[in-house]
Structure formats: structure tokens, C-alpha cells
Amino acid sequence: MVVSETVQPVVSQNAKREIFGPNSLLRLHRDLAAAKSTAVRARVTAAVASPRTATSKAYSFVTVDYPGAAATEVLDSNGTTDVGIFIFDPSVASVNQSFTHTGDEYQIVNLPDSLQSVVFAINTLGVMAGAYSDLSSNLHGFVSNAGVISNVDFPGSIQTMVVGINDNGDTAGIWVDAASKTHGFVNVGGVFTSIDHPAGTSTEVTKINASGEVAGYYEDAASVSHGFLWSNGNFTSIDFPGATSTIPFGINDSGEIAGYYLDASSVSHGFLYQNNFSIVDVAGAKGTLLTRISNEGDLTGVFVDALNEDHGLTAH
């Protein structure tokens, strides 16, 4: 249900790019193009409409685009600072840059001795987490606390990515074994636990909340993605009705889950889930993907405009 105005396209785009990571974690395959000269902060409104109930809620969305970038994706926010990635030149293969955004200030995040990095997460204390590729192209997870960077590598892994962090400093993410199989993990108090859905050929964990509840998804033998909630070793399925793929990406301390799903036409829609699903689509956008939901119910993510351009978003 559209409540008010539509999203206005910014620039045309023509080259395909994919997000950094061993399994292209967000599954974004969008047309990107020439750089923009300034940041755009367009305000739009969208409705949240549940497929199971008649209730709805209106969100005010703000576009967050890194200045001069061809595409921007907001992956998390602590209410003060947004984090994510952007691309200046889509013609350069596999070069994504991380950024922080506070107020009207954007800063590039550069990790020493790395080829590239992704800041996937930030907690309310300002501790950031993500992944980087070292000078030998090996992938490591990291936590950055007040500028002090610590590696997070699952024991015995050949690649590790930290995708989520909670306010206790516990981390969640994915690791790849010597046979190139992808597994989820949590690191609670320094103790690593591998997470593998029994029906999955691969498993990816995206967020852990303060209670230790974990959101993630797995791929089945047909390469279809299915969402899940993991708690105390038990899996609960999270599949949007009628979707061809479901990707939960965030969970807050109340157990509310945010993510996105693909419909039968391969169009992406944002969703919220807690006992029931609610659809969250930016008005006029060709696609919406939610990445996080805060304890206050604020959202982050990505929307795709009429020209297939990726824009970061926050919502309140």
C-alpha cells in the first residue's frame, strides 16, 4: 500500500555488480553506473502491510548515499551512526568501500593491510564489526572498538566474516571450511559455536541479539534460500508465504526480525517478522531490502529506484 510520494531516480546505470563476500551475502545484482556528484537525502514514505492482518504502519524513509558514489548500501545503524558500503566505479571489479555516516558527515573506513573491507554491523556502544580481505586475499572477520582492530577467525576456517554484533560484544557470521562449505557461527564470550541447518547445503548467520537468539538463512539442494531463527540449538523456520527465497538479516532484543524476500517475479520486498509477517516496501521503488531493525523499531537497508540504482536507507 503506497501512502504518499514515490522515489525519484537519480542517475542511470549500466554495469552489474555484486556485494563483497564468499557467497555474496545480500544477493544483490543491480545495475550500477556513473558516479553522483553529491549525496542525495530524499525523504519518502512507505507502508507496512501484513499479509495476515489488516494492520499497517507508516515509516518515513531517508536515503543515505555516499557522496559521488554509484551505489550505496546501508547495512546497520546504532541510531547515531550508519555503516555500510559504496561503489565509486562499477567498472572496477570487486572494489567496494566501507563508510560511516553520522549527521551530514561521511567517512571512509580503511583497515590497515587490507585489499577491501565491509563494515556489516555496529552496536549501540559504537563497536563495529565486519570482514576484510588481507594482502594475500584471505578473508577475516574483525571487530573495531575505538579504533582498536581485532581479528575474528573461526578455528580451522579458510575464510571468516563477522556479519552481526550485539551490545555484549558477541559476534555472529559465517565461516568457510577447507572443502569450501559455508557454515554459520556465533562467538559468545570468546566461545565459538558452528551453526548448520540440517536441511542446508550451506548456512549463513546474520545477527545475534542480547538474548543469544540468532537470525540467518540456509540454501537447500535447489539453491533456494530459507530463513531461520536459532535459539539454544533449536531452529524455527522463517519463510515468507509464497516467496522463492527468504533472507532474515537482522534481529533486535525483542525478537523482531527484519529481512527481505523474493516474489515469483524475483522482485525483492522488505519484511518484518514476529509471529506474523509484515511487508515493508519503499513507495515507488523497484525493490526493497531490509538489513536491520533496532530495539526502537528503526530500520536500515537498500532500495532500488526506477533506473535500477541501489540507495542506502534508514527508516523511522
N, C-alpha and C positions, 0 to 999 in steps of 0.2 A: 504494500500500500504506500503510495507516494504522498507525503504530507505537504511538501512545498516545492521549492525550486529544484532545478536539475543541475548536474555538474557541467561546467563549461570546459571544453577541450582546450589544451594549452598549446602543444606543438604536435606536428605529425611525426611518425616514427616508422622505421622500416627494417631494423635488424633484430633477429631473435636472440635472446639471452636467457640464461638460467641461473638461479641463485647458487651461490657457493655451497659446496658440501658434498660428501661422498654419495648421497642419494638424492641430492637436490631437494633439500628438506621441505621447502614450501611448495614445490612442484609448480613454480611459476614459469610459464613460457609465453612471454609477452613481446609485442613489437616495441622496440626502443629506437630512439633516433637522436638527432642533433641536440646539443646542449641548450638549456634555457639560460637566459642572462640574469634573471633574478628569481628569488623564491616566490612562490605563489601561496597565499594563505586564503583560500576560498572557503567560505562558510556555507555548508549545505545541511539539509535536514533529511533524515530517513526515519521510517517507522520500523518498529519491531512487532511483527505479527506472528502469532503462534499458529502452527498447523493443527494444533489440537484444541486450542481455546480461542475465544473471541477477543481476548485481551490484547492491548497493544501499548507501546511506549514509544515516545519520540526522542531521538537523540539529535544533538547538534554536533555535526562533524566539522573538523578543521583540517584542511590539507597541510601537510608538512612535507615540503620539497626542498632538498638541499640546493642552495643557490648554484645555478649553472649546470645542474645535473640533468642527464637524460631520463633518469628514473630513480625513484626513491621508495624505500620500503621501511615502515616503522615496525619494529619487532617487539618493543616493550617500552614501558614508561613507569616511573615511580611517582607520577603526579607533578613533578618538578622538571625532570629531565627525561626526554625521549631518546631512545637509541635505535639504531638501525643501520641500513646500508644504502649506498647510492652508486650510480654508474655515471661517469662523465662521458666516456666514449664507448658506445656499444660495439664498435668495430674492433676493439682490442679484446682478445679472447680472455675470459675468466679473470677479469680485473674488477673486483668490487671493493669499495672502500667503506669503512665504518665511520659513523658520526654520532655525536651527541647534539641535542637541541634543547636549549634552556632559554625561555623567553623568546627573544628575537636573535639569539646568538647560536650559531652553528660552529662546531669544531670537529675536525677530522681526528679520528683515533688511530694513531700509528703505534704498533707494537714493535719493539726493537728486534732486529734479526728475523724479520718475517717477510714473506712474499706478499701475503694479504691476510686479512682477518675479518671476522664477523663478530660484532657485539650483539649477542642474541638477547641478553637479559640484564636487568638492573633491579635491585631490591630497594626498599624504602630507605635504607641506610646509604644508598649510593654505590654499593658494591656491584661492579659489572662482571659479566661472565660471557664467554663465547668460545671461539675457536680460531686458530691461526695456522697457517702453513709456514713451516720453517724454511731455511735456505736450501734444504735438501728435499723440499716438497713433502715433508712428513706433517701430518695433521695432528695438532694437540689442542686439548681443551685448556682454558685458562680462567682464572679469577683475578680481577684487578681491584684492589682495595686501597684507596687513597694513593694510587699511583704505584703501589707495590704489586707486581705481577707474579702469580704462582701458577705453574703448570698443573693441569688435572689430566692424568693419563690413566685409563683403566688398566689394571695389571694385565700384562700379556697382550695388549692391543697393538695393532699396527696403525690405527687411527682412532682419535677420540674427539668428540665435540661436546662441549657443555652448552645446553640449549636453555636451561632454566635454573634459577637460584631463588631460594626463599629467604626470609628475614633471619633465619637461624644460620645462614651460610651453607645450608645443604644444597647440593647441586644435582642436576638430572641431565641426561643427554643420551648420546649414542656412542657405541664403540664398534670397531670392525676387527674381526679376528684374522688369523693367518690364512684362513680359507676364503677371505673376503665376504664373510657373512656379517650382516649388521644386527646388533643387539642394542636394546635399551639398557640404561643403568641409572641408579641413584647412588649418591655418595653422602651418607648421613653420619656426621661426626667422624669423618675420616674412614668409615667402613663402606666399601663398595659392594653393591648388590647388582647382579645382572638380571635383566628382565626380558623374558622371551614369551610372547603369546603362543600357546600350544598350537594354534591354527595358522601361525605365520611362517612365511619363508624368511621374513626379516621383521624386526621390531624397532621402533623409534620412540623414545620418550622425550617429551617436550617441556614439561613443567612439573614441579613439586611444590605443594603448599606447606603451611606451617604444621599441619597435622600429619604430613607424610603421604598424603594422597597424591597420586601421580596420574597425569594425563598423557596420552600417547596414541599411537596407531601402529597397525601391522599390515603387511601385504600378504595376501593369500597366494595360492599357486597360480591364480589367473591374473596376478598383479593388480588386484583391486584392494584399495586401502580401506581399512575398517578402524574406527575409533574405539578406545577403551579407557576405563578408569581402573587403576590398580591400587589396591589398598590392602596392606597386611598379607600380601601374596595372592590375593583374590582379584580376578578380572571381572569387570562389568562391561558389557558391550555398549558402545555408543555409535549407532548407525542411524543417520538421518533417514526417515522413511522415503523410499523411492530413489535415494541417491545412488550414484555409481561409485562414489568414493566419499569418505568422511574423514576429516583431519582435525581432531581436537588439538589446540596449540597452547591454551592457557587454562589455568585453574586457580581461583582465588581461595582465601582461607575459609570461605563459607561453602566451598564445593561447587561454585558456579563455574561452568566450563565455557570457553569461547573457542571458536574454530571456523572452519568452512567446509562446504561440501560441493560436489559437482552434480548437477542435474543430468537428465538424459541427453541434453544437448551440449554437455560439457561446459556449461556456464557455472561459474563459481558464485556461491552465496555465503555470506557470513551467517553464523548461528550462535545462539546461546543455549546452554542445556543445564537444567537442574530439575530432574524428574520429568519435565516436558521440554520440547524443543521450541525455540523462537527464531524466526528468520530476521536477520539484520542486513538490509541492503541499502547502500547509498543511493539516493534518488537520482535516476538518470544514468547511473554507472552501468558499464557492460559487465562488470564483475566486482564482487566484494569478498575480501578475505580478512577475517579477524585473527589476531595473533595473541592478544592478552585481554584479560578482564581484571581490574584492580579490586581491592576489598571494598572500595566505594562504588563499584559498578562502572567505572570509566573503561573505555575500550581503546585499543590500538589496532592497526592493521594496514591494509592496502586496498585501494580501489582502482579500477581500470576505466579510463574515460572513453569517449566515443572514437578516439583515434588510437585505441589500444595502448595507451600510455599508463604506466604504473605511477601512482602517487601514494605517499605515506599518509596516514590519517590518525587522528585522535578523536575521541567522541566522549561527550559528557551528557 
